[in-house]
């Protein structure tokens, strides 16, 4: 039995850094990238399609697949983060109806799962916290690629790029130690005396600090020929800053992101509207993750139906408000969509319901009774009936 996410320890750096998913996520650029993936994808609703047609209204199960989490956004975000970090995102089908359809699921972190693949590549046994899952079909397992030599489990970012992430963390540790224990003086005072002893230099430095240290701005009078030069970062510090910027590009490449999203240098995005930016992000970076989730969830949740589950991408590709109205107005004018469809695309009801935006329909007055309508009767006292 093997862990789906084995603990990763680099023997070469054991005395400096023991690596696991927690320490790796403490790198700011990695945290930003994971928040970008999880935060954006978790904004999408889950839709059910029967062929090309979306099912309306949305099934209650897709609105809240996990009643323990009680949040579709959390359910999706946890799967996305496990997918990227561990390479494996899993949940367990916890209940079905009498026809076998899934009614509820329960998400468990990837590090609580293990697998026994001794029975063959396509039939592994799953274990949750050491307890075997008897119904293999109740385990919904989304993998990111295949680990080398272990096709039954995925391959997460921290296992793929351990050496590069270790280098980034060591650079940060070295810079932190340099700033903490190797500070640079603010100024250099060059005395005009050629035969100045070290004792005299130390005493002069103490006097200089007493007079000009702190927030006081007392006038300084120095012997003729004295030079005072302000000091900035050393070349080593400047190289550390450059290395930090290049590390942002490395992390962006690890997670298939444009460097713009991590504030790394040499970005290709300049003065672009949100629509094209998010469209490029969605197609290049988010779409491969969303496709894996869509495919596995569809096959596991609706295995015997002509149905598929799909995360709604409209939230990610929608442009700014003014551009959206202009584009939808042209689509309506060209006959590509109706006004009601355009309103639904914007997330509004098909017809305006706020205020008196539309004239109320006139209610026709009741026609007077005629003989053809038949007699209109009403109950009279004593139980008798008579003509109205």
Secondary structure, 3 states (H helix, E strand, C coil): CEECCCCCCCHHHCCCCCCCHHHHHCCHHHHHHHHHHHHHHCCCCEEEEECCEECCCCCHHHHCCCCCCCCHHHHHHHHHHHHHHCCEEEEEEEEECCCCCEEEEEECCHHHEEEECCCCCCCCEEEECCEECCCHHHEEEEECCCECCECCCCCCHHHHCHHHHHHHHHHHHHHHHHHHHCCCCCEEEECCCCCCCHHHHHHHHHHHHHHHCCCCCCCCCCCCCCEEEECCCCHHHHHHHHHHHHHHHHHHHHCCCCHHHHCCCCCCCCCCCHHHHHHHHHHHHHHHHHHHHHHHHHHHHCCCCCCEEEECCHHHHCCCHHHHHHHHHHHHHCCCCCHHHHHHHCCCCCCCCCCCCCCCCCCCCCCCCCHHHCCCEEECHHHCEEEC
